[in-house]
Amino acid sequence: MAQNFHSNSQLPSDISTAITRTAKPSSEFYSLFSEEEVIGIIHALEIRREIPLKYSYKG
């Protein structure tokens, strides 16, 4: 028997309300990554919502 997904959801009834999160990197972040890398990270976060693994070697 199919269940109505939305009937059990704890989301607000107005789904159009966006949840916004803002992260502010430390000054150490900017000292570890070049400007080109920072732009790449920002782009990946905007598009894929993840930081590419190729940057993990920098900690």
C-alpha positions in Angstrom: 0.0 0.0 0.0 1.4 3.4 -1.0 2.1 5.9 1.7 1.7 9.6 1.3 5.2 10.9 1.9 4.2 14.4 2.7 1.7 13.4 5.4 4.6 12.1 7.6 7.0 14.9 6.7 8.2 17.3 9.4 8.9 20.0 6.9 6.9 23.3 7.1 3.9 23.4 4.9 5.4 26.2 2.9 8.2 24.4 1.1 9.1 27.5 -0.9 10.8 28.9 2.3 14.5 28.5 1.6 16.9 27.6 4.3 20.1 29.6 3.9 23.4 28.7 5.5 26.5 30.9 5.4 30.0 29.7 6.1 32.9 32.1 6.6 36.3 30.5 6.1 39.1 31.3 8.5 42.1 33.4 7.5 44.1 30.1 7.5 41.9 28.8 4.6 43.0 31.7 2.4 46.6 31.1 3.3 46.4 27.4 2.4 44.6 27.8 -1.0 45.5 29.9 -4.0 42.9 32.3 -5.5 42.3 29.8 -8.3 41.7 27.0 -5.9 39.3 29.1 -3.8 37.3 30.0 -6.9 37.2 26.3 -7.8 36.0 25.3 -4.3 33.3 28.0 -4.3 32.1 26.9 -7.8 32.0 23.2 -6.6 30.0 24.2 -3.5 27.5 26.2 -5.6 27.0 23.5 -8.2 27.6 20.1 -6.5 27.4 21.2 -2.8 30.7 19.5 -2.1 34.4 20.2 -1.8 36.3 18.2 -4.5 38.6 15.5 -3.0 41.6 16.9 -4.8 41.8 19.5 -2.1 41.7 17.0 0.8 45.5 16.7 0.8 45.8 20.2 2.1 43.8 19.3 5.2 
